[in-house]
Amino acid sequence: MKSFKLDMDLTTAITIIQNIINDSVSHVEAINFGELSKVFSYNNKGKDYIIHFNKNGERFIKDEYLYEKLSKLGIPIPRIERNGKFNDLAFSISEKASGQSLVAYPENKVRKVLPSLAIEYKKMTEILLDSTEKYGAIDHNGEAVFDTWQQYIESFFQRNQEGFWKDWYALFEHSFLEKEVFDYYYEMMMELSLSTPKEKYLVHGDFHLGNIISDGKDITAIVDWEMAMYGDFMFDIANLHFWAPQLQIPQVFLAAWDDEGIPNFRERLKCGMLFKGIDGLRFFAKKEDKAAYEMIKNKLSSI
């Protein structure tokens, strides 16, 4: 099985962090979430911090842009202390929010904070976007490039890409990624995407329990905004539901929209879940993780 994470052990991390801040640190711990970045928590002079390491520094500039924009609007996002480079590694240091990620809590405690999460998320959907803003992933200036949400979805799975997904169609020939399965769910997703309203919203893009921090009562932070975009906010709710269907998250979020409702709720939810599913198929095929691939296939068959 392949890993796409940076190779960095705790001893190396301590050395690098102390070089970056030019001071000693304590209580350094690895945070084992995410597939690409290497993340650690540490204490310096009585304050707790999080440091991300990644080869792509653009994502940290984007995080900083969103912190400046969203923190003023009451969205719980940790303060970015510093971005920079150490040799060939990009890094970002932020304040550590109180509590821990929801994925670390037992299910009964997660259920208790879900109504609070729905309220915090609804605040994001109330952020006014300029009508001239386009759709899709935003850059570090908050700009997107697609005229419709459907164009963005199509581009995400197009054959010719650069970066991580360059030449990904080769997976159909040289891995266990099944084109018939992929195409079946892709066509279903694109048809359902027509139910998406023209209104666009700020979308987190990687909205799962590991990126939501709570002290057990309230939501203290929403982290890791690398995939933030403008589009259909149901995309985020679908992501949560895809990975944790037992929590019945759609019903909790519907309650937060009780007065106005959410048009085409089921179609948009299913569209977002299919997006997450087929992206998971190709990711785990590239990672050579057959067990995870089969797990995703089973999830897709039950949507």
ABEGO torsion letter per residue (X at the ends): XBBABBBBBAAAAAAAAAAAAGBBBBGBBBBBBEAABBBBBBBBGGBBBBBBBBABAAAAAAAAAAAAAAAAAGBBBBBBABBEBBEABBBBBBBBBBEBBAAABBAAAAAAAAAAAAAAAAAAAABBBBAABBBEBBBAAGBBABABAAAAAAAAABABBBEAABGAAAAAAABABBAAAAAAAAAAAAAAAAABBABBBBBAGBBBAAABBBAGABBABBBGAAABBBEBAAAAAAAAAAABAAAGAAAAAAAAAAAAEBBGAAAAAAAAAAAAAAAAAAAAAAAGBAAAAAAAAAAAAAX
